[in-house]
Amino acid sequence: MRKILLVAALFAFAGSAFAAPVTYRIDPDHTNVLASWNHFGYSNPSINFGQAEGTIVYDAENVANSSVQVTLPLTGLSALAGEFYDHLTGDKWFDAAKYPDAIFNSTQVEAAGEGKLKVTGQLTVKGVTKPVVLDVKLNKAAEHPMKKVPAIGFDATAAVKRSDFGMGAYAPMVSDEVTLRITTEATAAKAN
């Protein structure tokens, strides 16, 4: 009887440890934050905010305990052309010299169906903070085959108005609404 109780206690402990929230560090090499807009009706260009830094805390049993904190250094901005990079990071647009990062901090995470989440948070760009809602799809949560640690991956979309962040020049000819498409992979720290 004692062995049965001991085994039961071990299983109960293992179950609660597995269900605990897991903290993942965002992998900048496998994360893209793409912003797209319409340019005078002619094209729909995109830029990528690379070098993402931050953490995802994910609780599969109670998603309300989950959170996201991400910093996007504007030095990682890829505009696919040097002159356009200089244009976007200049004081008329992102003013990267004065505001070197864009930052997102979640305030609420909710389940939105099987494998889907709604992540509400505060986005700070150019010193202005506004609420943003991300529609998120869980791609996979499992042990990473190369790193041998827990890993997780998400895709997300959102729409923001650039005028909300003091960058509304040329609207509406250049669309005020910017579509964000995010894909991210993150891994947990190795156990000691």
Secondary structure, DSSP 4 states (H G I P E B T S, - for coil): -HHHHHHHHHHHHHHHHHHS-EEEEE-GGG-EEEEE--BTTTB--EEEE-S-EEEEEE-SS-GGG-EEEEEEEGGGEE-SSHHHHHHHHSTTTT-TTT--EEEEEEEEEEE-STTEEEEEEEEEETTEEEEEEEEEEEEEEEE-TTT-SEEEEEEEEEEEEGGGGT--TTTTTB-SEEEEEEEEEEEEPPP-
